[in-house]
């Protein structure tokens, strides 16, 4: 199996254990109501990620404090905060998202592998404002079911695609944003070239107001600037920010580069 299949199989096992220990009726939300995310009207926006480890790099941040990291991102001009909560491969925790939600005033995306409707109520209870759904991770029926359930809970939806054939399914979910992952989740290799191609295809098919988000592979602010010129509204950056010695300054550098690209594109 590829990495994505391995992770999703493990998440299914995790959900079964969680369901046995904690029924859905026990979930309550202590945070305020979900805050809207991915509004194209507020584009461009940096989605800054709190990320401790990855399958490809292992442990990246030893002294990991997601709340402090999120505060730095917010001060640097980020528009949303993404928090990894998957434990086995990314060393995330639900408590990381809770801490971030309490620390910042920005919307918070739960970055995880959604494979069961149980995770929707779980995400809502921990204080998430938005969730990620990956087309390649689940079948179309489950994807649409998860999207409908998320809307009922007031959660915003980012649907991720990695190839042209997934666009129709992503749009059928009526998401708030569609993300293009430059990283192949089967082997975690990065292909930045396909991001521009898929941006053109999405722009031709997406309804007005749908935000397009570039994901992964942005190591330098100039990478995000190039993707802004390709048509993206949001830019999800993880490793380059989380591993920076000065995350606030790095976040501001990405925001400034994106703004410069907007000025460059104006006639």
SEVO-938144 format. One record per residue (C-alpha): residue number from 1; y, x, z. Coordinates in Angstrom, 1 decimal. Last residue first. Layout:
{vexdo: NUM&v: Y&u: X&w: Z}
...
END
This chain:
{vexdo: 267&v: 46.2&u: -2.6&w: -15.4}
{vexdo: 266&v: 44.4&u: -2.5&w: -12.0}
{vexdo: 265&v: 41.2&u: -0.5&w: -11.9}
{vexdo: 264&v: 42.7&u: 2.6&w: -10.3}
{vexdo: 263&v: 44.2&u: 0.5&w: -7.5}
{vexdo: 262&v: 40.8&u: -1.0&w: -6.8}
{vexdo: 261&v: 39.2&u: 2.4&w: -6.8}
{vexdo: 260&v: 41.8&u: 3.6&w: -4.3}
{vexdo: 259&v: 40.8&u: 0.8&w: -2.0}
{vexdo: 258&v: 37.2&u: 1.8&w: -2.2}
{vexdo: 257&v: 38.0&u: 5.4&w: -1.4}
{vexdo: 256&v: 40.2&u: 4.3&w: 1.6}
{vexdo: 255&v: 37.4&u: 2.2&w: 3.0}
{vexdo: 254&v: 34.8&u: 5.0&w: 2.6}
{vexdo: 253&v: 37.2&u: 7.5&w: 4.2}
{vexdo: 252&v: 37.9&u: 5.1&w: 7.1}
{vexdo: 251&v: 34.2&u: 4.8&w: 7.8}
{vexdo: 250&v: 33.9&u: 8.6&w: 7.8}
{vexdo: 249&v: 36.9&u: 8.9&w: 10.2}
{vexdo: 248&v: 35.3&u: 6.4&w: 12.6}
{vexdo: 247&v: 31.9&u: 8.0&w: 12.3}
{vexdo: 246&v: 33.1&u: 11.5&w: 13.3}
{vexdo: 245&v: 29.9&u: 13.6&w: 13.8}
{vexdo: 244&v: 28.4&u: 11.6&w: 10.9}
{vexdo: 243&v: 24.7&u: 10.7&w: 11.2}
{vexdo: 242&v: 25.3&u: 6.9&w: 11.4}
{vexdo: 241&v: 28.0&u: 6.9&w: 8.7}
{vexdo: 240&v: 26.2&u: 8.8&w: 5.8}
{vexdo: 239&v: 22.8&u: 7.2&w: 6.9}
{vexdo: 238&v: 23.9&u: 3.6&w: 6.7}
{vexdo: 237&v: 26.4&u: 2.4&w: 4.1}
{vexdo: 236&v: 26.4&u: -1.2&w: 2.8}
{vexdo: 235&v: 29.2&u: -1.6&w: 0.3}
{vexdo: 234&v: 30.6&u: -5.1&w: -0.5}
{vexdo: 233&v: 32.5&u: -6.4&w: -3.5}
{vexdo: 232&v: 30.7&u: -4.6&w: -6.3}
{vexdo: 231&v: 31.9&u: -4.6&w: -9.9}
{vexdo: 230&v: 31.1&u: -1.2&w: -11.4}
{vexdo: 229&v: 34.5&u: 0.1&w: -10.4}
{vexdo: 228&v: 33.5&u: -0.7&w: -6.8}
{vexdo: 227&v: 30.3&u: 1.2&w: -7.4}
{vexdo: 226&v: 32.2&u: 4.3&w: -8.4}
{vexdo: 225&v: 34.4&u: 4.0&w: -5.2}
{vexdo: 224&v: 31.2&u: 3.7&w: -3.1}
{vexdo: 223&v: 29.9&u: 6.9&w: -4.5}
{vexdo: 222&v: 33.3&u: 8.6&w: -4.0}
{vexdo: 221&v: 33.0&u: 7.9&w: -0.3}
{vexdo: 220&v: 30.0&u: 10.2&w: -0.2}
{vexdo: 219&v: 26.3&u: 9.6&w: 0.6}
{vexdo: 218&v: 26.0&u: 6.2&w: -1.0}
{vexdo: 217&v: 22.3&u: 5.8&w: -1.9}
{vexdo: 216&v: 21.8&u: 2.5&w: -0.1}
{vexdo: 215&v: 23.1&u: -1.0&w: -0.8}
{vexdo: 214&v: 25.8&u: -2.4&w: -3.2}
{vexdo: 213&v: 26.8&u: -5.9&w: -2.4}
{vexdo: 212&v: 27.9&u: -8.6&w: -4.8}
{vexdo: 211&v: 29.8&u: -11.6&w: -3.3}
{vexdo: 210&v: 29.3&u: -15.0&w: -4.8}
{vexdo: 209&v: 32.6&u: -16.8&w: -5.3}
{vexdo: 208&v: 32.0&u: -18.0&w: -8.8}
{vexdo: 207&v: 28.3&u: -18.5&w: -9.6}
{vexdo: 206&v: 26.1&u: -15.5&w: -10.5}
{vexdo: 205&v: 24.6&u: -15.1&w: -13.9}
{vexdo: 204&v: 26.9&u: -12.7&w: -15.9}
{vexdo: 203&v: 28.1&u: -10.9&w: -12.8}
{vexdo: 202&v: 24.5&u: -10.4&w: -11.7}
{vexdo: 201&v: 23.6&u: -8.8&w: -15.0}
{vexdo: 200&v: 26.6&u: -6.4&w: -14.9}
{vexdo: 199&v: 25.9&u: -5.5&w: -11.3}
{vexdo: 198&v: 22.3&u: -4.9&w: -12.2}
{vexdo: 197&v: 23.2&u: -2.2&w: -14.7}
{vexdo: 196&v: 25.7&u: -0.5&w: -12.3}
{vexdo: 195&v: 23.1&u: -0.4&w: -9.5}
{vexdo: 194&v: 20.4&u: 0.9&w: -11.8}
{vexdo: 193&v: 22.0&u: 4.3&w: -12.1}
{vexdo: 192&v: 21.9&u: 5.0&w: -8.4}
{vexdo: 191&v: 18.1&u: 5.4&w: -8.4}
{vexdo: 190&v: 17.0&u: 6.4&w: -4.9}
{vexdo: 189&v: 13.4&u: 7.1&w: -3.8}
{vexdo: 188&v: 12.1&u: 5.1&w: -0.7}
{vexdo: 187&v: 8.5&u: 4.9&w: -2.0}
{vexdo: 186&v: 7.9&u: 1.2&w: -2.3}
{vexdo: 185&v: 11.3&u: 0.3&w: -1.0}
{vexdo: 184&v: 13.0&u: 1.7&w: -4.1}
{vexdo: 183&v: 16.5&u: 2.6&w: -2.9}
{vexdo: 182&v: 19.4&u: 1.5&w: -5.1}
{vexdo: 181&v: 19.3&u: -1.8&w: -3.3}
{vexdo: 180&v: 21.3&u: -4.5&w: -5.0}
{vexdo: 179&v: 22.7&u: -7.1&w: -2.6}
{vexdo: 178&v: 23.4&u: -10.8&w: -3.4}
{vexdo: 177&v: 25.9&u: -12.6&w: -1.2}
{vexdo: 176&v: 26.4&u: -15.9&w: 0.5}
{vexdo: 175&v: 23.0&u: -17.0&w: -0.7}
{vexdo: 174&v: 22.0&u: -20.1&w: -2.8}
{vexdo: 173&v: 18.3&u: -19.3&w: -2.5}
{vexdo: 172&v: 17.9&u: -20.0&w: -6.3}
{vexdo: 171&v: 20.3&u: -17.0&w: -6.9}
{vexdo: 170&v: 17.8&u: -14.6&w: -5.4}
{vexdo: 169&v: 14.9&u: -16.1&w: -7.4}
{vexdo: 168&v: 16.8&u: -15.7&w: -10.7}
{vexdo: 167&v: 17.8&u: -12.2&w: -9.8}
{vexdo: 166&v: 14.3&u: -10.8&w: -9.1}
{vexdo: 165&v: 13.4&u: -10.0&w: -12.7}
{vexdo: 164&v: 16.4&u: -7.8&w: -13.1}
{vexdo: 163&v: 15.3&u: -5.3&w: -10.5}
{vexdo: 162&v: 16.0&u: -4.3&w: -6.8}
{vexdo: 161&v: 17.1&u: -7.5&w: -5.3}
{vexdo: 160&v: 18.4&u: -8.3&w: -1.8}
{vexdo: 159&v: 19.5&u: -11.7&w: -0.5}
{vexdo: 158&v: 22.3&u: -11.7&w: 2.1}
{vexdo: 157&v: 22.5&u: -14.9&w: 3.9}
{vexdo: 156&v: 25.0&u: -16.2&w: 6.5}
{vexdo: 155&v: 23.6&u: -17.9&w: 9.6}
{vexdo: 154&v: 24.7&u: -21.4&w: 10.5}
{vexdo: 153&v: 21.4&u: -22.4&w: 12.0}
{vexdo: 152&v: 20.7&u: -24.9&w: 9.3}
{vexdo: 151&v: 21.7&u: -22.3&w: 6.7}
{vexdo: 150&v: 19.1&u: -19.9&w: 8.0}
{vexdo: 149&v: 16.4&u: -22.5&w: 7.7}
{vexdo: 148&v: 17.3&u: -23.1&w: 4.1}
{vexdo: 147&v: 17.2&u: -19.4&w: 3.3}
{vexdo: 146&v: 13.9&u: -19.0&w: 5.1}
{vexdo: 145&v: 12.3&u: -21.8&w: 3.1}
{vexdo: 144&v: 13.7&u: -20.4&w: -0.2}
{vexdo: 143&v: 12.3&u: -17.0&w: 0.6}
{vexdo: 142&v: 9.0&u: -18.5&w: 1.7}
{vexdo: 141&v: 8.5&u: -20.4&w: -1.6}
{vexdo: 140&v: 9.6&u: -17.4&w: -3.7}
{vexdo: 139&v: 7.1&u: -15.0&w: -2.2}
{vexdo: 138&v: 8.0&u: -12.3&w: 0.3}
{vexdo: 137&v: 9.0&u: -8.6&w: 0.4}
{vexdo: 136&v: 10.3&u: -8.1&w: -3.1}
{vexdo: 135&v: 13.0&u: -10.8&w: -2.7}
{vexdo: 134&v: 14.3&u: -9.2&w: 0.5}
{vexdo: 133&v: 16.1&u: -11.6&w: 2.9}
{vexdo: 132&v: 18.8&u: -10.1&w: 5.1}
{vexdo: 131&v: 20.4&u: -12.1&w: 8.0}
{vexdo: 130&v: 23.8&u: -13.0&w: 9.1}
{vexdo: 129&v: 25.8&u: -13.8&w: 12.3}
{vexdo: 128&v: 23.2&u: -12.4&w: 14.6}
{vexdo: 127&v: 23.5&u: -13.2&w: 18.3}
{vexdo: 126&v: 20.1&u: -12.5&w: 19.7}
{vexdo: 125&v: 19.3&u: -16.2&w: 19.6}
{vexdo: 124&v: 20.1&u: -16.7&w: 16.0}
{vexdo: 123&v: 17.9&u: -13.7&w: 15.0}
{vexdo: 122&v: 15.0&u: -15.1&w: 17.0}
{vexdo: 121&v: 15.5&u: -18.6&w: 15.6}
{vexdo: 120&v: 15.3&u: -17.0&w: 12.1}
{vexdo: 119&v: 12.4&u: -14.7&w: 13.0}
{vexdo: 118&v: 10.1&u: -17.6&w: 13.6}
{vexdo: 117&v: 10.5&u: -18.6&w: 10.0}
{vexdo: 116&v: 8.3&u: -15.7&w: 9.0}
{vexdo: 115&v: 8.5&u: -12.5&w: 6.8}
{vexdo: 114&v: 12.0&u: -11.3&w: 7.4}
{vexdo: 113&v: 12.2&u: -7.5&w: 7.3}
{vexdo: 112&v: 15.1&u: -6.3&w: 9.3}
{vexdo: 111&v: 18.9&u: -5.8&w: 9.1}
{vexdo: 110&v: 20.5&u: -8.4&w: 11.4}
{vexdo: 109&v: 24.0&u: -8.6&w: 10.1}
{vexdo: 108&v: 26.9&u: -8.7&w: 12.5}
{vexdo: 107&v: 30.3&u: -10.3&w: 11.9}
{vexdo: 106&v: 33.2&u: -8.3&w: 13.3}
{vexdo: 105&v: 34.7&u: -8.7&w: 16.8}
{vexdo: 104&v: 32.9&u: -5.9&w: 18.3}
{vexdo: 103&v: 31.1&u: -5.0&w: 21.6}
{vexdo: 102&v: 29.1&u: -8.1&w: 22.5}
{vexdo: 101&v: 27.6&u: -8.3&w: 19.0}
{vexdo: 100&v: 26.8&u: -4.6&w: 19.1}
{vexdo: 99&v: 24.9&u: -4.9&w: 22.4}
{vexdo: 98&v: 22.9&u: -7.9&w: 21.2}
{vexdo: 97&v: 22.1&u: -6.1&w: 18.0}
{vexdo: 96&v: 20.8&u: -3.0&w: 19.8}
{vexdo: 95&v: 18.9&u: -5.3&w: 22.2}
{vexdo: 94&v: 16.8&u: -6.6&w: 19.3}
{vexdo: 93&v: 15.5&u: -3.0&w: 18.9}
{vexdo: 92&v: 15.5&u: -0.5&w: 16.2}
{vexdo: 91&v: 13.3&u: 2.6&w: 15.9}
{vexdo: 90&v: 13.4&u: 2.4&w: 12.1}
{vexdo: 89&v: 9.7&u: 2.5&w: 11.3}
{vexdo: 88&v: 8.0&u: 0.8&w: 14.2}
{vexdo: 87&v: 10.9&u: -1.0&w: 15.7}
{vexdo: 86&v: 12.7&u: -3.1&w: 13.1}
{vexdo: 85&v: 16.1&u: -4.1&w: 14.6}
{vexdo: 84&v: 18.5&u: -2.2&w: 12.2}
{vexdo: 83&v: 22.1&u: -3.4&w: 12.8}
{vexdo: 82&v: 24.6&u: -4.1&w: 10.0}
{vexdo: 81&v: 28.3&u: -4.3&w: 11.0}
{vexdo: 80&v: 30.8&u: -6.1&w: 8.8}
{vexdo: 79&v: 34.3&u: -5.5&w: 7.5}
{vexdo: 78&v: 34.6&u: -1.8&w: 8.3}
{vexdo: 77&v: 38.2&u: -0.5&w: 8.9}
{vexdo: 76&v: 37.6&u: 2.8&w: 10.8}
{vexdo: 75&v: 38.2&u: 1.1&w: 14.2}
{vexdo: 74&v: 35.4&u: -1.3&w: 13.4}
{vexdo: 73&v: 33.1&u: 1.6&w: 12.5}
{vexdo: 72&v: 33.9&u: 3.4&w: 15.7}
{vexdo: 71&v: 33.2&u: 0.2&w: 17.7}
{vexdo: 70&v: 29.9&u: -0.1&w: 15.9}
{vexdo: 69&v: 28.9&u: 3.4&w: 16.8}
{vexdo: 68&v: 29.8&u: 2.8&w: 20.4}
{vexdo: 67&v: 27.7&u: -0.3&w: 20.4}
{vexdo: 66&v: 24.8&u: 1.4&w: 18.6}
{vexdo: 65&v: 24.5&u: 4.3&w: 21.1}
{vexdo: 64&v: 21.9&u: 6.7&w: 19.6}
{vexdo: 63&v: 21.9&u: 10.1&w: 21.2}
{vexdo: 62&v: 19.1&u: 11.4&w: 18.9}
{vexdo: 61&v: 20.4&u: 10.1&w: 15.6}
{vexdo: 60&v: 18.3&u: 10.8&w: 12.5}
{vexdo: 59&v: 14.7&u: 10.3&w: 13.6}
{vexdo: 58&v: 12.3&u: 10.1&w: 10.7}
{vexdo: 57&v: 13.8&u: 10.9&w: 7.3}
{vexdo: 56&v: 11.9&u: 8.8&w: 4.8}
{vexdo: 55&v: 10.6&u: 6.1&w: 7.2}
{vexdo: 54&v: 14.1&u: 5.7&w: 8.7}
{vexdo: 53&v: 15.7&u: 6.4&w: 12.0}
{vexdo: 52&v: 18.6&u: 5.4&w: 14.3}
{vexdo: 51&v: 20.6&u: 3.0&w: 12.2}
{vexdo: 50&v: 23.8&u: 1.2&w: 13.0}
{vexdo: 49&v: 25.1&u: 0.3&w: 9.5}
{vexdo: 48&v: 28.7&u: -0.1&w: 8.2}
{vexdo: 47&v: 29.2&u: -3.0&w: 5.8}
{vexdo: 46&v: 32.4&u: -2.0&w: 4.0}
{vexdo: 45&v: 34.4&u: -4.8&w: 2.5}
{vexdo: 44&v: 36.2&u: -5.4&w: -0.7}
{vexdo: 43&v: 36.5&u: -8.3&w: -0.6}
{vexdo: 42&v: 38.0&u: -10.9&w: 1.8}
{vexdo: 41&v: 37.9&u: -13.7&w: -0.8}
{vexdo: 40&v: 34.3&u: -12.7&w: -1.6}
{vexdo: 39&v: 33.4&u: -13.9&w: 1.9}
{vexdo: 38&v: 30.4&u: -11.9&w: 3.0}
{vexdo: 37&v: 30.2&u: -13.1&w: 6.5}
{vexdo: 36&v: 30.9&u: -16.3&w: 8.5}
{vexdo: 35&v: 30.7&u: -16.0&w: 12.3}
{vexdo: 34&v: 27.7&u: -17.5&w: 14.0}
{vexdo: 33&v: 28.6&u: -19.6&w: 17.1}
{vexdo: 32&v: 29.4&u: -17.6&w: 20.2}
{vexdo: 31&v: 26.8&u: -15.5&w: 21.9}
{vexdo: 30&v: 24.4&u: -16.8&w: 24.5}
{vexdo: 29&v: 22.1&u: -18.4&w: 22.0}
{vexdo: 28&v: 18.9&u: -19.9&w: 23.4}
{vexdo: 27&v: 15.3&u: -19.4&w: 22.5}
{vexdo: 26&v: 12.6&u: -20.9&w: 24.8}
{vexdo: 25&v: 11.7&u: -23.7&w: 22.5}
{vexdo: 24&v: 10.6&u: -21.2&w: 19.8}
{vexdo: 23&v: 7.7&u: -20.1&w: 22.0}
{vexdo: 22&v: 7.7&u: -16.7&w: 23.6}
{vexdo: 21&v: 4.5&u: -14.6&w: 24.2}
{vexdo: 20&v: 2.3&u: -16.1&w: 21.6}
{vexdo: 19&v: 5.1&u: -16.2&w: 19.1}
{vexdo: 18&v: 6.0&u: -12.6&w: 19.8}
{vexdo: 17&v: 2.4&u: -11.4&w: 19.1}
{vexdo: 16&v: 2.2&u: -13.3&w: 15.9}
{vexdo: 15&v: 5.7&u: -12.1&w: 14.9}
{vexdo: 14&v: 4.7&u: -8.4&w: 15.5}
{vexdo: 13&v: 1.6&u: -8.9&w: 13.3}
{vexdo: 12&v: 3.7&u: -10.2&w: 10.5}
{vexdo: 11&v: 6.1&u: -7.3&w: 11.0}
{vexdo: 10&v: 3.3&u: -4.9&w: 10.5}
{vexdo: 9&v: 2.3&u: -6.4&w: 7.2}
{vexdo: 8&v: 5.9&u: -6.3&w: 6.2}
{vexdo: 7&v: 6.2&u: -2.6&w: 7.0}
{vexdo: 6&v: 3.1&u: -1.7&w: 5.1}
{vexdo: 5&v: 4.1&u: -3.7&w: 2.1}
{vexdo: 4&v: 7.5&u: -2.1&w: 2.0}
{vexdo: 3&v: 6.0&u: 1.4&w: 2.4}
{vexdo: 2&v: 3.6&u: 1.0&w: -0.5}
{vexdo: 1&v: 0.0&u: 0.0&w: 0.0}
END
